[in-house]
């Protein structure tokens, strides 16, 4: 508690609060623009934090992540085009509300639900990360290798519709992480004589290329539809259609509480992602409603359910990152490079070596939640107008910022070439339904997986039978195998149900 109080003193300074506000505002704008999101914003902004103090730099990035998660509801409600996939359930009821002239009501409820879910999930992070880290210190390289392998398998299996494609993407991520000088023998691996590759591939240009550039190429093909949707929204003149009434608050508060719980649990589990949380929360709210048939026609509870869970996932996904050093989401994977850049290595040791820095992060996250409420509420009309800017004007600006961000990572054009190469890879990954999320997490986990695997071989003396002295490792190895069969069986059952549904729909249309 003492560290947290000092953390608030460090964060509640004009300079740090300024950067928190800048981050939240920038993130809200990025979230409101279709195709952009928190991962893109954080990846582009990391090189720009080189000259900031560590607390201010991380506060800026956290602000971008939180603001973007909330801002994605704006385009979902007003354009029926979610800023991120996790806001898709928001559009199911948010867009019908906007077409009824209740856009401001939907936007306000989306903001309130986002802030509450985000704030409560941050408290969950503060409560769970340190105790889990203490248990993590009790495990050795053998156990950690098994945990990393299980996490990678779990993430690869759940990140897309095909488990095989997810695992292939994860394997490619680990493969690209091996490029560079090998740490034990100091022999270059797959550098092809390029000195720039001796230190490996930087995460920042890779993430910018796979997330931002490839998305802008796809959005360029949707530009006409997005621009036309912006012309269909008109506000009602009734005061009740512009605000959230007391009766609506009474109905939505339990929904927000349930959504926060679902989002927090989903966030803690690596690889599930915000989309799973928001859809689960929306589905649970619909099933528990007395009028489930009205969902999709403009139910304010649908907006509250989706947004509370969506925003609760972000802070909760930092629990495995802080406690174990394992990124549970893309944003957590990207944030690792920023934390390392500013002298903080995610994992259980940071609670022992730099407890004050951890407390500063907690304070910055709590302050960012409150700043999000102020910025989102006061700037609601402005943010709603930003989405009316033609997407054709936005794309060149984003591409320019991406090139600047990639160049600033190493101050060489090589980073720009890396960005363009992974932009091409990211584009084809999207088209072929390979999970770039799993790829990036595999890339981040790769070095630790290789290190712990080498250490495990030395500890076990290359004798598998010695695993009997490591029951935790055996348990996670069994879980890995069970996970593969369970996910494969689940995907097969869902595919069969989809085929049956398609056949039934075809027969009905023929009748």
C-alpha positions in Angstrom: 0.0 0.0 0.0 2.9 2.4 0.8 4.3 1.8 -2.7 1.0 2.5 -4.3 0.6 5.8 -2.4 4.0 6.9 -3.5 3.0 5.7 -7.0 0.1 8.2 -7.0 2.4 10.9 -5.9 4.7 10.1 -8.9 1.8 9.9 -11.4 -0.2 12.9 -10.1 2.3 15.4 -11.5 1.5 17.8 -14.3 4.0 16.1 -16.7 2.7 12.6 -16.2 -0.9 13.6 -16.1 -0.4 15.4 -19.4 1.0 12.3 -21.1 -1.8 10.2 -19.6 -4.3 12.6 -21.1 -2.5 12.7 -24.4 -2.4 8.9 -24.5 -6.1 8.5 -23.7 -7.2 11.1 -26.2 -5.0 9.7 -29.0 -6.2 6.2 -28.2 -9.8 7.3 -28.2 -9.3 8.8 -31.7 -7.5 5.7 -33.0 -10.2 3.4 -31.6 -13.0 5.5 -33.2 -11.4 5.2 -36.6 -12.2 1.9 -38.3 -9.3 -0.4 -38.7 -7.1 1.2 -36.1 -6.8 0.0 -32.6 -4.9 -0.2 -29.4 -2.2 -2.6 -30.7 -1.5 -0.4 -33.7 -1.4 2.8 -31.6 0.9 1.4 -28.9 3.2 -0.1 -31.5 3.6 3.2 -33.4 4.0 5.2 -30.2 6.7 3.1 -28.6 9.6 4.7 -30.5 8.2 8.1 -29.6 8.7 7.4 -25.9 12.4 7.1 -26.1 12.9 10.6 -24.8 10.3 10.4 -21.9 10.9 9.4 -18.3 9.9 5.7 -17.7 6.7 6.5 -15.8 5.5 9.1 -18.3 6.3 6.8 -21.2 4.4 3.8 -19.9 1.6 6.0 -18.8 1.3 7.3 -22.4 1.1 3.8 -23.8 -1.4 2.6 -21.1 -3.5 5.7 -22.0 -3.5 4.8 -25.6 -4.5 1.2 -24.9 -7.3 2.1 -22.6 -8.6 5.0 -24.7 -8.6 2.9 -27.9 -10.5 0.0 -26.2 -13.2 2.5 -25.3 -13.1 4.5 -28.5 -13.7 1.5 -30.7 -17.4 1.6 -29.6 -17.8 5.0 -31.5 -17.5 3.5 -35.0 -19.4 0.4 -33.9 -22.4 2.5 -32.8 -22.3 5.2 -35.5 -21.1 3.3 -38.5 -21.9 -0.4 -37.7 -18.1 -0.9 -38.4 -16.3 -1.8 -35.2 -13.0 -0.1 -34.6 -11.8 -3.5 -33.4 -13.3 -7.0 -33.7 -14.0 -7.0 -29.9 -16.5 -4.2 -30.5 -18.6 -6.2 -32.9 -21.2 -7.2 -30.2 -21.5 -3.5 -29.4 -22.7 -2.8 -33.0 -25.5 -5.4 -32.7 -27.6 -3.0 -30.5 -25.6 0.2 -30.7 -26.1 0.8 -34.4 -29.9 0.2 -34.2 -30.0 2.7 -31.3 -28.2 5.2 -33.4 -30.6 4.7 -36.3 -33.4 5.4 -33.9 -31.9 8.8 -33.0 -30.4 7.5 -29.7 -26.7 7.7 -30.7 -25.7 9.8 -27.8 -27.5 7.5 -25.3 -25.6 4.5 -26.8 -22.3 6.3 -26.8 -22.7 7.4 -23.1 -23.6 4.0 -21.9 -20.7 2.5 -23.9 -18.4 5.0 -22.2 -19.7 4.4 -18.7 -19.6 0.6 -19.1 -16.1 0.9 -20.5 -14.8 3.0 -17.6 -16.4 0.8 -14.9 -15.2 -2.4 -16.5 -11.7 -1.0 -17.0 -11.4 0.4 -13.5 -12.6 -2.8 -11.7 -10.4 -5.0 -13.9 -7.4 -2.9 -12.9 -8.2 -3.6 -9.3 -8.3 -7.3 -10.2 -4.8 -6.9 -11.7 -3.5 -5.2 -8.5 -5.0 -7.9 -6.3 -3.8 -11.0 -8.2 -0.5 -10.1 -9.9 1.7 -10.0 -6.8 0.4 -13.2 -5.1 0.7 -15.1 -8.4 4.3 -13.8 -8.9 5.2 -15.1 -5.4 4.1 -18.6 -6.5 5.9 -18.2 -9.8 9.2 -17.7 -8.0 8.9 -21.2 -6.7 9.1 -22.8 -10.1 12.3 -23.6 -12.0 13.3 -23.6 -15.7 11.7 -27.1 -16.3 8.3 -26.0 -15.0 8.5 -22.6 -16.8 9.3 -24.3 -20.1 6.3 -26.6 -19.7 4.1 -23.5 -18.9 5.3 -21.6 -21.9 4.7 -24.5 -24.2 1.2 -25.0 -22.8 0.5 -21.2 -23.1 1.7 -21.2 -26.7 -0.4 -24.3 -27.6 -3.5 -22.9 -25.8 -3.2 -19.5 -27.6 -2.5 -21.1 -30.9 -5.5 -23.4 -30.6 -8.0 -20.7 -29.6 -6.8 -17.7 -31.6 -8.4 -18.7 -34.9 -11.0 -21.0 -36.4 -8.3 -23.6 -37.3 -6.1 -25.0 -34.5 -3.6 -26.2 -37.1 -3.3 -22.7 -38.6 -3.0 -21.2 -35.1 -0.2 -23.6 -34.1 1.6 -23.0 -37.5 1.5 -19.2 -36.9 2.8 -19.7 -33.3 5.7 -21.9 -34.6 6.6 -19.3 -37.3 6.6 -16.6 -34.5 9.1 -18.7 -32.5 11.1 -19.4 -35.7 11.5 -15.6 -36.4 12.5 -15.1 -32.8 15.6 -17.3 -33.3 17.1 -15.0 -36.0 20.2 -13.2 -34.7 23.4 -14.1 -32.8 22.9 -17.2 -30.7 23.4 -16.4 -27.0 25.6 -19.4 -26.0 27.8 -20.0 -29.0 27.6 -16.5 -30.4 27.1 -17.9 -33.9 24.8 -15.8 -36.2 21.6 -17.6 -37.1 19.8 -16.8 -40.4 21.3 -13.3 -40.6 22.4 -13.8 -44.3 25.4 -11.5 -43.7 23.2 -8.6 -42.7 24.7 -6.8 -39.6 21.3 -5.3 -38.9 20.0 -8.8 -38.1 22.7 -9.7 -35.6 20.5 -8.4 -32.7 17.4 -10.1 -34.2 14.2 -8.6 -35.6 12.8 -5.8 -33.6 9.2 -6.2 -32.4 8.2 -2.6 -33.1 8.5 -2.5 -37.0 7.2 -6.1 -37.1 4.1 -5.2 -35.2 3.5 -2.0 -37.1 3.7 -3.8 -40.4 1.5 -6.8 -39.4 -1.1 -4.8 -37.5 -1.3 -1.3 -39.0 -0.1 -1.4 -42.6 -1.9 -4.7 -43.5 -5.1 -3.3 -42.0 -4.9 -0.1 -43.9 -4.6 -2.0 -47.2 -7.8 -3.9 -46.3 -9.6 -0.8 -45.1 -8.8 0.9 -48.4 -11.0 -1.7 -50.1 -13.9 -0.8 -47.7 -13.5 2.9 -47.9 -16.7 3.6 -49.9 -18.9 1.6 -47.5 -17.5 3.2 -44.4 -17.9 6.7 -45.7 -21.5 6.1 -46.8 -22.5 4.8 -43.4 -21.4 8.0 -41.7 -24.2 9.9 -43.5 -27.1 7.8 -42.1 -27.0 8.9 -38.5 -29.3 11.7 -37.1 -29.8 12.6 -33.4 -33.2 12.8 -31.8 -34.3 16.0 -30.1 -35.8 14.3 -27.1 -33.7 14.7 -23.9 -34.4 11.1 -22.8 -32.9 9.9 -26.1 -29.7 11.8 -25.4 -29.0 10.5 -21.9 -29.0 7.3 -19.8 -32.1 7.3 -17.6 -32.2 6.1 -14.0 -34.4 3.1 -15.1 -31.7 2.1 -17.7 -29.0 2.4 -15.1 -30.8 0.0 -12.8 -31.1 -2.5 -15.6 -27.5 -2.1 -16.8 -25.5 -2.0 -13.6 -25.9 -5.8 -13.0 -25.1 -6.3 -16.6 -21.9 -4.3 -16.3 -20.9 -6.2 -13.2 -21.3 -9.5 -15.0 -19.5 -8.3 -18.1 -16.6 -7.1 -15.9 -16.3 -10.5 -14.3 -16.4 -12.3 -17.6 -13.9 -9.9 -19.2 -11.5 -10.2 -16.3 -11.5 -14.0 -16.3 -11.1 -14.1 -20.1 -8.2 -11.5 -19.9 -6.3 -13.6 -17.3 -6.5 -16.7 -19.6 -3.8 -16.2 -22.3 -4.9 -16.2 -25.9 -8.7 -15.8 -25.5 -8.8 -12.1 -26.3 -11.3 -9.3 -25.9 -13.5 -10.6 -28.7 -14.2 -13.8 -26.7 -15.0 -11.7 -23.6 -17.4 -9.3 -25.3 -19.3 -12.0 -27.2 -19.6 -14.2 -24.0 -20.9 -11.2 -22.0 -23.3 -10.3 -24.7 -24.6 -13.9 -25.0 -24.9 -14.2 -21.2 -26.9 -11.0 -21.0 -29.2 -12.1 -23.8 -29.9 -15.5 -22.3 -30.7 -14.0 -18.9 -33.0 -11.3 -20.3 -36.8 -11.6 -20.0 -37.0 -10.4 -23.7 -34.0 -12.0 -25.5 -35.8 -11.7 -28.8 -35.4 -7.9 -28.6 -31.6 -8.0 -28.6 -30.3 -6.8 -31.9 -33.0 -4.2 -32.2 -31.6 -1.6 -29.9 -31.2 -2.9 -26.4 -29.1 -0.6 -24.2 -28.1 -3.7 -22.1 -26.4 -5.2 -25.1 -24.1 -2.2 -25.4 -23.3 -2.2 -21.6 -22.6 -6.0 -21.7 -20.2 -5.9 -24.6 -18.3 -2.7 -23.6 -17.8 -3.7 -20.0 -16.3 -7.0 -20.9 -14.3 -5.6 -23.8 -12.5 -3.1 -21.6 -12.1 -5.4 -18.6 -10.0 -7.7 -20.8 -7.2 -5.2 -21.2 -6.0 -4.7 -17.6 -6.7 -8.4 -16.8 -4.5 -9.5 -19.6 -1.5 -8.0 -17.8 -1.9 -10.5 -14.9 0.0 -13.3 -16.7 2.4 -10.7 -18.1 3.3 -9.2 -14.7 3.2 -12.4 -12.7 4.8 -14.9 -15.2 6.2 -12.8 -18.0 3.8 -14.4 -20.4 1.8 -12.0 -22.7 -1.9 -12.9 -22.7 -2.8 -10.7 -25.6 -1.3 -8.7 -28.5 -1.2 -5.5 -26.5 0.6 -7.3 -23.7 3.1 -8.7 -26.2 3.8 -5.3 -27.7 4.0 -3.6 -24.3 6.9 -6.0 -23.3 9.3 -4.2 -25.6 8.3 -0.8 -24.1 8.7 -2.1 -20.5 12.2 -3.6 -21.3 13.1 -0.4 -23.1 12.5 1.6 -20.0 14.2 -0.8 -17.6 11.4 -3.1 -16.4 11.5 -6.8 -17.3 8.0 -8.3 -17.0 7.9 -11.3 -14.7 7.9 -12.3 -11.0 11.3 -10.7 -10.3 10.1 -7.2 -11.0 8.0 -7.3 -7.9 11.2 -7.8 -5.9 13.7 -5.7 -7.9 11.5 -2.7 -8.8 8.3 -2.8 -6.6 8.0 1.0 -6.8 8.0 1.0 -10.6 5.2 -1.6 -10.5 3.2 0.6 -8.1 3.7 3.5 -10.5 2.2 1.4 -13.3 -0.8 0.6 -11.1 -1.3 4.2 -10.2 -1.0 5.2 -13.9 -3.6 2.6 -14.9 -6.1 3.8 -12.3 -5.6 7.4 -13.2 -6.0 6.6 -16.9 -9.4 5.1 -16.1 -10.6 8.4 -14.6 -9.0 10.4 -17.3 -10.8 8.2 -19.8 -14.2 9.1 -18.3 -13.4 12.9 -18.4 -12.0 12.9 -21.9 -14.6 10.5 -23.3 -17.6 12.4 -21.9 -16.4 16.0 -22.6 -15.2 15.1 -26.1 -18.0 12.9 -27.2 -19.4 15.1 -29.9 -15.9 15.8 -31.3 -15.0 12.1 -31.4 -18.3 11.4 -33.1 -17.4 13.9 -35.8 -13.9 12.5 -36.4 -15.4 9.3 -37.9 -17.0 11.5 -40.6 -13.5 12.2 -42.0 -13.2 10.2 -45.2 -11.1 7.1 -44.7 -9.2 7.9 -47.9 -7.7 10.9 -46.1 -6.9 8.9 -42.9 -5.0 6.1 -44.6 -2.1 8.2 -46.0 -1.6 9.9 -42.6 -1.5 6.5 -40.8 1.0 5.1 -43.3 3.2 8.1 -42.8 3.1 7.8 -39.0 3.8 4.1 -39.4 7.0 4.8 -41.4 8.1 7.4 -38.9 7.5 5.0 -36.0 9.4 2.2 -37.7 12.3 4.5 -38.6 12.6 5.9 -35.1 13.0 2.4 -33.7 16.6 2.0 -34.9 17.1 5.3 -36.9 17.8 3.3 -40.0 15.8 2.5 -43.2 16.2 -1.2 -42.5 13.4 -1.0 -39.9 11.2 0.4 -42.6 12.0 -2.5 -44.9 11.3 -4.9 -42.0 7.9 -3.2 -41.5 7.0 -3.5 -45.2 8.1 -7.1 -45.3 5.9 -8.0 -42.3 3.1 -5.9 -43.7 3.0 -8.2 -46.8 3.2 -11.2 -44.5 0.4 -9.8 -42.3 -1.8 -9.1 -45.3 -1.6 -12.7 -46.6 -2.0 -14.0 -43.1 -5.3 -12.2 -42.8 -6.4 -13.4 -46.2 -5.5 -17.0 -45.5 -7.0 -16.9 -42.0 -3.7 -17.4 -40.1 -3.6 -15.7 -36.7 -1.1 -12.8 -36.6 -2.0 -12.6 -32.9 -0.5 -16.0 -32.3 2.5 -15.2 -34.5 3.3 -12.1 -32.5 2.9 -13.8 -29.1 5.0 -16.7 -30.4 7.7 -14.2 -31.4 7.7 -12.7 -27.9 7.6 -16.0 -26.0 10.2 -17.5 -28.3 13.5 -16.4 -26.6 12.3 -17.4 -23.2 11.0 -20.8 -24.5 14.4 -21.5 -26.1 16.3 -20.4 -23.0 14.2 -22.5 -20.6 14.3 -25.5 -23.0 18.2 -25.4 -23.0 18.2 -25.1 -19.2 15.8 -27.9 -18.9 18.0 -30.2 -21.0 20.9 -29.4 -18.8 19.0 -30.0 -15.5 17.5 -33.3 -16.8 20.8 -34.3 -18.4 18.9 -35.2 -21.5 17.1 -37.9 -19.6 13.3 -37.8 -19.9 12.9 -40.1 -16.9 14.2 -37.4 -14.6 10.9 -35.5 -15.3 9.4 -37.6 -12.5 11.1 -35.1 -10.1 9.1 -32.2 -11.7 5.4 -33.0 -11.2 4.3 -29.5 -12.2 6.1 -29.8 -15.5 4.4 -33.2 -16.1 1.1 -31.7 -15.3 1.4 -28.9 -17.8 2.8 -31.3 -20.4 -0.4 -33.5 -19.9 -2.5 -30.3 -20.1 -0.8 -29.4 -23.4 -1.8 -32.8 -25.0 -5.3 -32.6 -23.5 -5.7 -29.1 -24.8 -4.8 -30.1 -28.4 -7.4 -32.9 -28.4 -10.1 -30.8 -26.6 -9.7 -27.8 -29.0 -9.6 -30.1 -32.1 -12.8 -31.9 -30.9 -14.5 -28.6 -30.1 -13.6 -27.1 -33.5 -14.8 -30.2 -35.3 -18.2 -30.1 -33.5 -18.6 -26.4 -34.3 -17.8 -27.0 -37.9 -20.4 -29.8 -38.1 -23.0 -27.6 -36.5 -22.2 -24.9 -39.0 -22.6 -27.3 -41.9 -25.9 -28.5 -40.5 -27.1 -25.0 -40.1 -26.1 -24.1 -43.7 -27.9 -27.1 -45.0 -31.0 -26.2 -43.1 -30.9 -22.7 -44.3 -30.5 -23.8 -47.9 -33.5 -26.2 -47.7 -35.7 -23.4 -46.2 -34.8 -21.1 -49.0 -35.7 -23.7 -51.6 -39.1 -24.2 -49.9 
